[in-house]
Amino acid sequence: MGGVLFGSAGLKLLSSRDAKKAYTHATAAALRVKESVMETVTTVQENAADILASAKDINARRAETEAADAPEPAEET
């Protein structure tokens, strides 16, 4: 019997105007946090792409330098 009374009181508390207002504000805050996190993720992804492109350029230039510095194979006679 106590569980039913507690359940009924809990249901009324959860559906009250003040509770709905609190849930709405909490949900709005969660959406703002989500947006902030997504902006941060986008920034990190863009930076990672820039870093990857720069690293590939460095490796390409290094490979060109190494190829230019490699000794020519001697011709066999």
PyRosetta script that sets phi, psi and omega in degrees:
from pyrosetta import init, pose_from_sequence

init()
pose = pose_from_sequence("MGGVLFGSAGLKLLSSRDAKKAYTHATAAALRVKESVMETVTTVQENAADILASAKDINARRAETEAADAPEPAEET")
pose.set_psi(1, -39.4)
pose.set_omega(1, -179.5)
pose.set_phi(2, -63.4)
pose.set_psi(2, -35.8)
pose.set_omega(2, 179.4)
pose.set_phi(3, -65.1)
pose.set_psi(3, -38.1)
pose.set_omega(3, 179.3)
pose.set_phi(4, -66.8)
pose.set_psi(4, -42.9)
pose.set_omega(4, 179.0)
pose.set_phi(5, -64.9)
pose.set_psi(5, -44.4)
pose.set_omega(5, 179.2)
pose.set_phi(6, -63.8)
pose.set_psi(6, -41.0)
pose.set_omega(6, 178.9)
pose.set_phi(7, -63.0)
pose.set_psi(7, -43.2)
pose.set_omega(7, 179.3)
pose.set_phi(8, -65.3)
pose.set_psi(8, -43.2)
pose.set_omega(8, 178.9)
pose.set_phi(9, -65.3)
pose.set_psi(9, -40.3)
pose.set_omega(9, 178.7)
pose.set_phi(10, -64.0)
pose.set_psi(10, -40.1)
pose.set_omega(10, 179.0)
pose.set_phi(11, -65.2)
pose.set_psi(11, -41.9)
pose.set_omega(11, 178.0)
pose.set_phi(12, -65.4)
pose.set_psi(12, -39.8)
pose.set_omega(12, 178.7)
pose.set_phi(13, -63.6)
pose.set_psi(13, -43.2)
pose.set_omega(13, -178.4)
pose.set_phi(14, -68.3)
pose.set_psi(14, -27.8)
pose.set_omega(14, -177.1)
pose.set_phi(15, -99.9)
pose.set_psi(15, 7.9)
pose.set_omega(15, 180.0)
pose.set_phi(16, -71.1)
pose.set_psi(16, 159.5)
pose.set_omega(16, -179.4)
pose.set_phi(17, -61.1)
pose.set_psi(17, -43.6)
pose.set_omega(17, 179.6)
pose.set_phi(18, -63.8)
pose.set_psi(18, -39.9)
pose.set_omega(18, 179.4)
pose.set_phi(19, -65.7)
pose.set_psi(19, -42.8)
pose.set_omega(19, 179.3)
pose.set_phi(20, -62.2)
pose.set_psi(20, -40.1)
pose.set_omega(20, 178.6)
pose.set_phi(21, -63.0)
pose.set_psi(21, -42.7)
pose.set_omega(21, 179.1)
pose.set_phi(22, -64.6)
pose.set_psi(22, -41.9)
pose.set_omega(22, 179.0)
pose.set_phi(23, -64.4)
pose.set_psi(23, -38.9)
pose.set_omega(23, 179.9)
pose.set_phi(24, -63.8)
pose.set_psi(24, -44.7)
pose.set_omega(24, 179.0)
pose.set_phi(25, -65.9)
pose.set_psi(25, -40.0)
pose.set_omega(25, 178.9)
pose.set_phi(26, -64.7)
pose.set_psi(26, -40.8)
pose.set_omega(26, 178.9)
pose.set_phi(27, -66.1)
pose.set_psi(27, -40.7)
pose.set_omega(27, 177.8)
pose.set_phi(28, -62.0)
pose.set_psi(28, -41.7)
pose.set_omega(28, 178.2)
pose.set_phi(29, -63.9)
pose.set_psi(29, -41.1)
pose.set_omega(29, 179.1)
pose.set_phi(30, -63.0)
pose.set_psi(30, -39.0)
pose.set_omega(30, 177.9)
pose.set_phi(31, -66.1)
pose.set_psi(31, -37.3)
pose.set_omega(31, 177.1)
pose.set_phi(32, -65.4)
pose.set_psi(32, -41.0)
pose.set_omega(32, 178.2)
pose.set_phi(33, -62.7)
pose.set_psi(33, -43.8)
pose.set_omega(33, 179.9)
pose.set_phi(34, -59.6)
pose.set_psi(34, -45.1)
pose.set_omega(34, -179.7)
pose.set_phi(35, -61.7)
pose.set_psi(35, -42.2)
pose.set_omega(35, 179.2)
pose.set_phi(36, -63.2)
pose.set_psi(36, -43.3)
pose.set_omega(36, 179.3)
pose.set_phi(37, -63.8)
pose.set_psi(37, -41.8)
pose.set_omega(37, -179.3)
pose.set_phi(38, -65.6)
pose.set_psi(38, -37.5)
pose.set_omega(38, 176.5)
pose.set_phi(39, -63.2)
pose.set_psi(39, -41.2)
pose.set_omega(39, 178.6)
pose.set_phi(40, -64.6)
pose.set_psi(40, -42.4)
pose.set_omega(40, 179.1)
pose.set_phi(41, -61.7)
pose.set_psi(41, -42.7)
pose.set_omega(41, 178.8)
pose.set_phi(42, -61.8)
pose.set_psi(42, -43.5)
pose.set_omega(42, 179.0)
pose.set_phi(43, -62.3)
pose.set_psi(43, -44.0)
pose.set_omega(43, 179.7)
pose.set_phi(44, -63.3)
pose.set_psi(44, -41.8)
pose.set_omega(44, 179.3)
pose.set_phi(45, -63.4)
pose.set_psi(45, -42.4)
pose.set_omega(45, 178.8)
pose.set_phi(46, -63.8)
pose.set_psi(46, -42.7)
pose.set_omega(46, 178.9)
pose.set_phi(47, -64.9)
pose.set_psi(47, -39.8)
pose.set_omega(47, 179.1)
pose.set_phi(48, -63.8)
pose.set_psi(48, -39.2)
pose.set_omega(48, 178.6)
pose.set_phi(49, -65.3)
pose.set_psi(49, -40.8)
pose.set_omega(49, 177.4)
pose.set_phi(50, -62.8)
pose.set_psi(50, -43.4)
pose.set_omega(50, -179.8)
pose.set_phi(51, -63.4)
pose.set_psi(51, -43.6)
pose.set_omega(51, 179.6)
pose.set_phi(52, -61.9)
pose.set_psi(52, -45.0)
pose.set_omega(52, 179.6)
pose.set_phi(53, -62.2)
pose.set_psi(53, -42.3)
pose.set_omega(53, 178.7)
pose.set_phi(54, -64.5)
pose.set_psi(54, -41.5)
pose.set_omega(54, 179.5)
pose.set_phi(55, -63.5)
pose.set_psi(55, -40.0)
pose.set_omega(55, 178.1)
pose.set_phi(56, -64.5)
pose.set_psi(56, -40.1)
pose.set_omega(56, 177.3)
pose.set_phi(57, -62.1)
pose.set_psi(57, -43.8)
pose.set_omega(57, 179.1)
pose.set_phi(58, -60.0)
pose.set_psi(58, -45.5)
pose.set_omega(58, -179.3)
pose.set_phi(59, -66.2)
pose.set_psi(59, -37.3)
pose.set_omega(59, 178.6)
pose.set_phi(60, -65.3)
pose.set_psi(60, -44.4)
pose.set_omega(60, 178.6)
pose.set_phi(61, -64.6)
pose.set_psi(61, -37.9)
pose.set_omega(61, 179.2)
pose.set_phi(62, -65.3)
pose.set_psi(62, -42.0)
pose.set_omega(62, 179.0)
pose.set_phi(63, -63.6)
pose.set_psi(63, -39.7)
pose.set_omega(63, 177.7)
pose.set_phi(64, -63.4)
pose.set_psi(64, -42.1)
pose.set_omega(64, 179.8)
pose.set_phi(65, -64.7)
pose.set_psi(65, -44.3)
pose.set_omega(65, 179.7)
pose.set_phi(66, -64.2)
pose.set_psi(66, -37.8)
pose.set_omega(66, 179.1)
pose.set_phi(67, -67.3)
pose.set_psi(67, -37.7)
pose.set_omega(67, 180.0)
pose.set_phi(68, -70.9)
pose.set_psi(68, -32.3)
pose.set_omega(68, -177.8)
pose.set_phi(69, -85.2)
pose.set_psi(69, -11.1)
pose.set_omega(69, -178.0)
pose.set_phi(70, -69.0)
pose.set_psi(70, 137.8)
pose.set_omega(70, 179.3)
pose.set_phi(71, -67.4)
pose.set_psi(71, 146.7)
pose.set_omega(71, 177.3)
pose.set_phi(72, -71.1)
pose.set_psi(72, 139.0)
pose.set_omega(72, 176.7)
pose.set_phi(73, -67.3)
pose.set_psi(73, 139.2)
pose.set_omega(73, -179.4)
pose.set_phi(74, -72.0)
pose.set_psi(74, 140.3)
pose.set_omega(74, 178.3)
pose.set_phi(75, -80.7)
pose.set_psi(75, 139.7)
pose.set_omega(75, 178.2)
pose.set_phi(76, -91.5)
pose.set_psi(76, 137.9)
pose.set_omega(76, 178.6)
pose.set_phi(77, -108.6)
pose.dump_pdb("model.pdb")
